[in-house]
Structure formats: C-alpha cells, structure tokens
Amino acid sequence: MASLLEQFKSTPAPFFGLNGDGLPMGDGGEYRAKIPDEDFNKAHDPLVSLSNELLTRPMYFDLGMTGDDCVHLRAPALKHCMEFDQALQDLVGWQVRVCDAYRPMEVQRQGFCWGVKELFARSGEHSYERFLTLLEESVTCGVSDEEIELLEDYTILGEQFFSYVEAMPVDHRDYPKNLSPLVVHAAANFQLEGFELNPAAINEHNSGGIADIEFIDKKTGLLVNMGVAVDTPGYFSVFAYFEEEPARIFSKVPRFPKALYDLEARKEYYRKELLDNAYLRHHLEACGYDPVLIQNDDAKFEKFWIEVRNNRRIFSHLAFKMGIVVEALEAWHVRFNDERGGVRYERRGEASGAGSYATHLGKTHCAWGSANPIYHA
C-alpha cells in the first residue's frame, strides 16, 4: 500500500476528463435526445439519499435554496462512490464528503442567480442592481451592443459558480434585434416575464450520477488540502494547475492566460491570490493553515504547493484505477457509474451508465454517454 501511494505521488496525474455536450450516444454513434428529469419512472435507477452512507455537506440547504437537507445520487453511482470512499480510507485515511450531487432544476436556476450576485460582490466592477436593470431593459426597450456584451460576459462568468438553465426557444421578432441567446438564458433564469426554462436542457448534475466532493482526513478531522474549495472560480481550479509541465488541457480552458503555462508564473499568481481571494483563504483555514504564513514564507509555500500537487495526484490516480473521471476544469467534480441515469435506454449488454466506467471495463459503448470521455495529458 505504501509503495502504491509513493507511486501515485511521484507520477503526474494520469488523465483529465473533459466535459462534452452531455448528450448520450446511440448504438451507431449518433446522439440520442435528452430526456427531462421529470420523465423518469420506476424502471429507472432511483435517487437515493447519501445521509447514512457518506459524509455530506448539503450546499443548497446551507445556502437556503432548498428545504431538503439530504444529498442524493442514483443508486449505482452511490455504490461506485462508496467503493471509492473505502479505497481512499484504506490507502491514505481520507473520507469522501459530498457537497453537491443530484441537483433539481430549480436549484440549478437559483444557483446561477446566486453565482452572478457573488460575482458582482467579488469584483466590485459593476453593481448587481445595474445588471438586473440592464437585463430587463435588454428584453423590453433594448440596450446597446456594448451593454449586451456586458450582460453576456457576466452570464458566462456566472457559470463558473453554477451553469444556467437553458431557456425555451424564443421568437426573436418580439424582442430587440440584438438580443442574444445568452441574454435570453439569463432572462429565463432570473424569471423575467415572457421567458421560460427548458425542462429538457438538463445539466450534468441533474443526472444524479455526478458529484462535487472534498475529503476529510480521519486522523485530524480537517479538510484535505486540494488547493481550492469546491466551486472556487479561478484558473487554479483546473486540475493540472499544480503540475510541473504545462498540460495541453490549458489550451482548452476558456480565457486561460498563456502566461500561466509557466510554472513559476502559476505559483506567483496563486500565492498573490491566497489573501485576496476569500475562497482560497477560507479553504486554507479549513485545512488548518494560516494563509498569511504560507504567503510570506518561501519554504512553507513550496512545501504547501507540493502537498497540493501530491494530494491531487493521489485523488486522480485512484479515481482513474476505479473508472471515475475527474473533470479537467474543476478539481472537485467527478463522474461515477450510471452518469445521467443509465437505464433510460435498454442496456443490451452495454456497461451501465457513464462512459468512464465503460472505458474502465474495456467497453466501447455504454448506456448513457460516450465511452471515451477521457483526455490523456
């Protein structure tokens, strides 16, 4: 066991899963249509509560977005997650704590609106109230192209917290000519009159086979240092950020600066953000660190950096061995077996659920999703 742990630490993270468009593949490789979560019936893998099975931190309940303090996954996904939890405990004494798993569409909508508000609170560049005013004006009397671009930018940035729910098709003849699809989606999420959410446009989290996870050290009871907390926006949330060599994945990250391909530049940027970024500061404190000491002491910072890199390597190597994909752009986001429900279609001998699990089993097809969603760095 010790030799395996050292092997994990000394070897760069083996893979980075890339989010595709989330559409399930048919037998001939064509995309199948999305099915609204409301269309699930008794024949499909049920949602089950994690409350008595794994450690949980119910984010949406804590944020007041729902009255349900339970976290849910599809049954096969929960089984896969529990296997991963036990393997981590055996290997390094960490327990999985699930913060986000199945996400109802209404929580998805509220989460996006909360994320946009958080973004304005952090940036101080524009006011949240001004954003809402512009949004309303954009669909009624119209706004300038520059203001449309501003609305689009903040919609895209707000997605770093929660993805918006896509809107139903809108007849653009009833609205200003420069009204863009992104602004339409934002208008629907903010419940502006005349705009409706598309119940078929499900996000990965609406599937019940995806989770955002963190780890608790059983010996100390502290959060394990992964460099970022769940849902921390920023370049350092890219899984490869702490690796020595610039990974090809950086070129696929929206707006990732080429200057940060350089390791020393990444270190300098992260170190500067330790105190300026509230999410990083709180994460370090939860891990038992004083962010001021880490920022101001060269030796402590280098040791800290290596610890994050090694912890991410342990996480990703073990996940890879177990057929679990860790998302490239979010170091906390994982896809388990039965991603998106699995048995919505007859299995016909395919691997149930996620493509990552099918790949793990050496199969080329799966019940839901492409069987090859793994990007090798």
N, C-alpha and C positions, 0 to 999 in steps of 0.2 A: 504493500500500500504506500509506504514512504517513497519507494522508487518511482511509482506512478505519479505521485504528487510532484516530485522533483522534475520528472519528465515534462509534466504539464507546465510548470513554471519556466522551464528553460526553452520551451518551444513556442514560437509565435502563434497567436490564436489561429485556429485552422480554417475558419470559414466565417463568412458574414452573409446572413440571409438577406435578400433584397425583397422589399415589398413590390409585388406586381400590381395588376389592376384588381386583384381579388376575385376574378371570375373563375368558376370551376371549368375544368377541361372535360370535354366529351371523349368517347372512345376513339374518335378519329382525329383528336387534337383540336377540334373546334371548341369555342367557348359555349357553355350552356348558359341559359338565362339565370339571373339572380332570382332568388325566391325570398319574399318578405318573411321576416321572423314570425309574423303573425300566422303564417300558413303552416307552421309546424303542427304535427298531430301526434297521437300516441305512438305511432310507429317509429318516430324518430328518437334518437338518443336524448334522454331527458336532461334538463338542467338540474343540477344537484347543489346543495349548499356545502360550502367548504368549512363551515363553522366548527365542526367537530373533527375535521380531518387534518387541516393545516393551519399554521398561523396566518392571520389575516389582518389587514389594516383597511377597513372599508372607506375608501377615499370619498365616495359620493355622499355617503351618510354623514361623514365628518364635515363635508362642505355644505350640507343642507340641501342637496339636490334630490334626495330620495328619503323616504321614511323607513326603507328596508336596510337594516344594518348587516345583512348577510351578503357574502360574495359567492357567486355561482359560476360553475363550469359545466360543460357537457360531461356525462358520466365517463366515457373513455378518456377524455382529456384530463379529468381529475385523477384517474388511475395512473396515467402517464406522469403527471405532476408529482404524485405521491412517490412513485418509483424514483424520480429524480431527487426528491427531498431526502429519501432514505439513503441514496447513493452519496449525496453530499455530506450527510451526517457521518456516514461510515468513513469517507475519505478525509474530511477536513473539519468536521464538527460544526457545520453550518446548517441552519434550518431555513427552509424557504418560507418567506412571508409574502402572501399575495395581496397586492394593493388594488389591482384592477383586473377583472376577468370579463365575464359577460356584462355587456353594457346596454341597457334598454335605450331605444332611440331617443326618448325624451331626455334621458340623462346625457346622451350624446349632444343633443341640442343645447341643453343648459351648460354643458362643459365647454362648448365652443364659445358661447357668450361670456362665460366666466373668464376664459382664456384671453379673449380680446380685451376685457376690462383689466385683467392683470398686466397685459402688455402695456397698456397706456399708463398704468400705475408705475411700472418699472422704468419706462422710457422717459416720461416727462416731456416728450417732444410735442405731443398734441393732447387735447383733452378728450376723455371718453364721451362727454356730453356733445362735443363738437362732432365726433364720429357718428353718433346716433342722429344728430340733426342732418348731417350730410347724407346719411343713408336714406332718411325719409325724403329729403329733397331730391335725391337721385331718381326715385321712383315716382315722383309726383310732378314737380315743375322742371326737374333736370338740373344737373350741375356741369361744370366744365370738365374737359378731358383730364386736366391735371387733378381735379378732385376725385374723379372716377379712379384714376391711377392710385391715389392715396387710399381710397377705400379698398381697392384690390390688394395693395401692399399689406395693409393691416389684416385683411382676411387671410392672406397667405401666412403671415407671421403668427396670427392667432391659432392657426392649425398646428403650430409647434406644441401647443398645450393639448388641444382636442380637435380632431377633424370635424369640420362642419357636416351637417346632414344635407345631402343634395336636395334641391328644390324640384318640384314637379315642373314639366315644360311650361313655359310662359309665352303667351302671344305678345311678341315684342311690339306689335303695332299699337298696343295700348299704352306703351311706355316710351320715355325719351329714347332717341335713336342710339345714343352711346351707352345705354345700359348694358353692362356686360354680364355673362353667366356668373362670374364670381360674386358680383354685387347682388344678383338675383338670389344666389345661395345664402348670402349674408342676410338679405331681407327676410327670407323664409325662416332662418334660424332665430332672428330677432322678432319673429311673429308679426311682421308688418302686414297690414290688411291687403288681401289680394294675392298673397303668396302662401303656398303650401309645401310641406315636406314630402319627399318621395319615399313612400314606405318600402319600396323595393331597393332603394340605394343603401344597402347595408354596409357598415364599416367592419373591418376585421373583428373588432371587439364585440360587435353584435352577434358574432357567430357562436360564442361560448367555447371556443377552442384555443383562445389566445389569452395570455396573462401578462401583466406587468408585475415583476417580482423584485424583491430585495432579500437580503439574507441577514439572519441574526446569529451571532457567534454564541453557541451554547455555553461556553465557559465564562464569558464576560457579560452576556446579555445585551451587548452593544451591537449596533448596526455594523455590518462588514463593509469596509471601505472599497467602494467601486468608483470613487472619483466624483460621482454625481448621485443625486437623489432621483427617484422615479419622477419622470415628467419634467426634468430640468431642461429648459430650452438652451441651446448653445452648441457650438462646434464640438465641445468636449464630451457631448453625449454620443457622438459617433464612436462605435465600438473600437475602431482601430486607432483612436486618438493617442493612446499611450504607448503604442508600438514604436519601435526604433525606426523602422523604414517606412517611408510614405507608401501607404497602401493604395492600390488602384481605386479603391472604393471612394477615396476623397473626390475624385473627378465626377462621381455620381451624386454627390451631396449638393443640394441646391445652395448656391452662394458660398460654398466653402472656399476661402481665400487661398490662392496658390502659395502665398507667403507662409501659410501654416503647414505646407508639405514638409517644411524643415522642422526637425525635431526640437532644436533649441528655441525656435520661434513659438512652437506649440507650448513648450514649457513656460516661456516668458509670458505668453498670453494667459495661460491657466493661472499662473502664480499671481498675476496682476488682479485677476478676477476673484481670487479667494476671499477678499474682504468686500469688494464692490458688489459681488453677486450674492444676494441673500440666500438663494437656493444652495449654492456651494457652501456658504458659511454655516448654514443650519445642518447640512449633511455632515460636515466635518465634526461639528459639535456632537451630533448623534453617534458618531463613530468614536468619540472620546478624545478628539484632537482640539487643540487651541489653534484656530486658523491664523492668528497673529504670529505665533511661534513658527508655524510651518512656513509662512510667507517670508519671515525675516531671517531665517536661519538656512543657509545653503545646504548644509549637511542633512538637516531634518527634511528639507524639501526634497532632496534627491532620494532619501530613504522612503519618503511618502510616495513619490512618483513610482518607484519600483514596486512598492506594495500594491498600488492600484493596478499596475500592469500585470503583476503576477496573479492577483485576485481575478481580474477579468480573464486571464488565460485559463485558470482552473475552472471557472464557470463555463467558458466556451468549449474547452476540450471535453469536459464531462458531458455537456449537453450534446455535443457532436456525436460522442460514442453512443448516446441513447436516442438518437434520431430526433433531437429537438433543435429547431432553428432559432438562433438569437438574431434579432433584427439588426441590420448594419447601422441604421441611423439612430437607434435608441438602445442603449446598452442594458436596458431592463426588460425589453419586450421579447417574449418568447412564444413560439408556436408549438403546440402539442399535437399528439394524435387526435384525430377527429375534429380538426380545424374546420369550422363552418358547419358542423353538424353531422357530417359523414354520411348518414344513411338516408339523406333526402332522395337519393337515387339508388336503385338496386345495385348491390356491390359486384355481383358477377365474378367473385373470386379476387377482386382487387383488394389492395390494402385499405382498411377503413380510414377515412379521414385525410389528414394532412399529407401533403407531398413530401415533407421532411421525413415523416415516418415511413412512407413508401420507399424513399431513397435508402433509408436505414435498412429496410428489409430486402433491398436489391430489386425492387419492382419498378416498372416503367410507367404504371398508371395507378391512380388511386381514386377513391370515391368522390373526392372533393378537392380540387386544386391541382396544379401541375406537380408532377412527381420529381421535378428537378429545380426547386426554388433556392438552390444553394450557390452562392457566389464564392469561388475559391480565390483568396487573395494571393 
